[in-house]
Amino acid sequence: MELTTMPCLGIKSFRKIIPLSSPFPKPSNYVIAETSERWCRIQLLNRHCHLNMRTGSFTTLIQTPRLLSLRPCQVKAEDSESSSSGENLIFDVETLERDLNVAIAEENYAKAAKIRDSLKLLQEDSKTSILATNARFYNAFRIGDLATMQTLWAKGNEVCCVHPGARGISGYDDVMTSWEYVWANYEFPLIIELKDVKVQVRGDMGYVTCVELVKTKGSSWGGQFVTNVFERIDGQWFICIHHASPIDL
């Protein structure tokens, strides 16, 4: 298998994605993409759109490494279907940790051992739930399922998504719009393979790190190092940060 990095545009600024057909709300919203001879240079500035098309079409406006190389994601069925009963546990991590500290201070080591076992079970259960949500995220990514993607993200202005080669996008609505643009040029399903998947959890926060290998039809493999941060809200894990950075393979 040939492993290469994906081509990357030099994105100077990515504050808000604005469809060409829509009215531009204010001059501060803009996208500038400097490209090679394979691509076009696009500017959206001060309510004007200047297109210097060398090749391709307008949809190349946010061609990032992710836009250039994705197709059939091999997410294991058992991962995407796995579920967790952790939300049904009576004690949360913080309560158990407080009880553990009290038991140790009282030198009640038998009780401390039982609490430690319960704490371990809860943490492992939370890891299972986070990994299941992470698998659903990549399955939605693989098939371009925006409806499912929308259910996986926390709702709010604090969520953030960093696509490869671009600045961070904040706010639920803008993040969802960015995925629509990311998927604009693809034929689905995509190929995505995950390597070195690691998960950590503490209380209502957890994160997954992994190497994301992607490939489009007829192209070489490329990869990103990804950090997905999750928050537990009302007993369910949601993505609040997705950060993907291109890497050499």
N, C-alpha and C positions, 0 to 999 in steps of 0.2 A: 504493500500500500504506500503510495507516494504521499509524503507529508510536507506541505508547504504552508507558509502563512498566506492569508488572504490579502489581496490588494486593498489598500486603505486610502481614502481621500483625506486631504488635509482640511478638516472641518474647522473653520475659524470661529464660527459662532452658531449655536443652535438653541435659541431661547424659546421658540414656539413654532410648531409646524402649522403652516397656513395653506389650505388648498388653493390652487391658482384660481379656481372658479369663484371663490368666496370673496366678499369685500374685506379689505385689510383693515382691521380695527384701529390700529394706530401705528405711527412710523417706527416705534421702537421694536415692533415685531418684525424680525427678518431672519433670513437664512442665507448664508454665503457658502458656496462650495467651490473650492479651487480643484481642478481636475487635470488629468493627463490628457494626452491626445485621444485616449479611448473614450473620454467622457466629455461632458459639456460644462461650461461655467455658468452658474445660475446665481442671480442676485434678486432678492426681494427686499427693496429698500424704499422707504418714504412713499409707500403706496404705488410704486412702479415695479414692474417686472422686466428685467433685461435678460433675455435668453440668447446665449451664444452657442448654438448647437453644433457640435462637431460630429458626434454620433449619438445614438440612443434617442430617448424622448424625455419629456418633462419628468417622468417618474423617476429619473435618475437623480432627482434633486437631493435626496438623502441617502444615496447609495453609500452605505457603510460596509465594513467587512461582512457584517451579518447579512446585508442585502445581497452580497455577492456569492455567498456560499452556504446554502442550506438545502437539505432534502432528506428521505426516510429515516426518522428518529427511532432508534432501537431502545425504546423504554420497555423494560420488562413488564409483562402483564401482571405478574404478581405484585410488583411495586405499585402500579397505577391502581390496582384493585384493593390494595391493602388498606385496612382501616384500623382505628385505634379506639380503645375504651378508656383512654386516659382521662378524658373529660368527665367520666363517670366516677372517678376516684374522689373520695370525700375530702382528703387533705391535699392542699397544694404544696408546692416545693417550699415556699417561705414558711408556712406553718410547721412543716416537718423539720425544717432546719432549726427553727426556734425551739421546738420540743427536744430536738437532739441536743442542742446546747444546754438546755435546762437539765436534761437527764445526765449529761456528762458532769455538769457543775455539782449535781447532787450525788455523783458517783454511783448512779444507778445504771451500771453498765449493761445489765440484761435488757433493760428498757431501751437503752441507747442502741443496742445491737438490732433490736426489732425495728426501731425507727429508721435506722440506717438502711435496713433491707427494704422497708416501705419506700424510702426516698429513692433508692436505686431503681425500684420497679417503676415509680412514677416518671423518673427521668428517662428511662429506657422506653417507656410507653410514649412519652412526648417526642422522642427522637423518631420513633416509628411513624407518628402522625405527621411530623415535619417532612420526613422522607416521602411519605405518600403524597403530600401536597406538592412537593418538589417534582415528583413524577407526573402528577397531573398538569403541572405547569409546562413541562417539556412535551407532554403529549398534545396539549393545546398548541404549543409552538410548532410541533411537527406537522399538524394538519391545518394550521391557520384558523383555529377555532376561537374567534374573538368572544363569542358568548361565554364560553368556559373561562377564557382568560379574564374576563370581567368579574367573574365570581371568585377568582383566586386572589385578587388584590384587595388590600384594605382600602376602604373609602376614606378620602380625606386629602387635604393639601400637603400633608407631610410625606406622602409616598414619593419615591424617587426611582427613576430608571435611567441607567447609563448604557446606551448602546455603544458597541465598539467604534472608536474614532469620533465620538460625538460628546458634547457636554451633557450634563445631567438634565433630565426633564422632571419637573416636580408637579405634583397635583394629579389626582386620579384621572380626570378627563383628558389631560394632555398626554399622560402615559398611555392611555388606551388608544388615543389618536396615533401615537408614535408606532404602536404595533400594527395598525392598519397600513401605515406607510412602509414599514419594514417588510410586510408580506405582499406588497402591491405587485411585485414582479415575479412571484414564485408560482411554480406548479407544484401542487401538493400530492402526496405527502413528502415531507422533507427527510433527509438523512441526518440524524443527530446521534452521536455516541458520547456517553459520559464516562470519564475516567477519574480515578482518585477521589471518589465522592466521600466527603467527611461531614459529619453533623455534630453540632454542639448546642446545648440548651441550658438555660438557667431561668427558672421561673416562667414568665410569659413571653420570653424572647429566646429566639434560637436562630442559627444560621447554618447554611450548607455551603461548602466550597467544593469546586470540582473543575476539571478540565473539560470543556465542551468542544467536541470535534464535529465539524459540519462540512457538508459537501453538497454541491449542486450537480445536476446532471451534466456530465462531460467535463467537470472541473476537478481540480486537485482538492485534497483535504486541507482545511485550515482550522485554527482553533483559538479559543478564548479561555482565559482563566476567569471563572465566574464566582461571585459571592451573592447568594440569595439570603436575605434577612427576613425572618418570619416573626409575626406577633400573634399571640393568642388572644382573641377577642370573643367574649361570651362562649368560651369553650372550644372555639374553632381557630385553626391556624391560617393566617393570611400572609401573603407576601407584602412587605412594605418597602423593600429595597432590592433592586436587581442591578448588579454592576458587572459588566463583561468587558474585559481588556484583552486585546489581541496579544498572542504570544508566539514565539518561534518554536517550531516543533522539530 
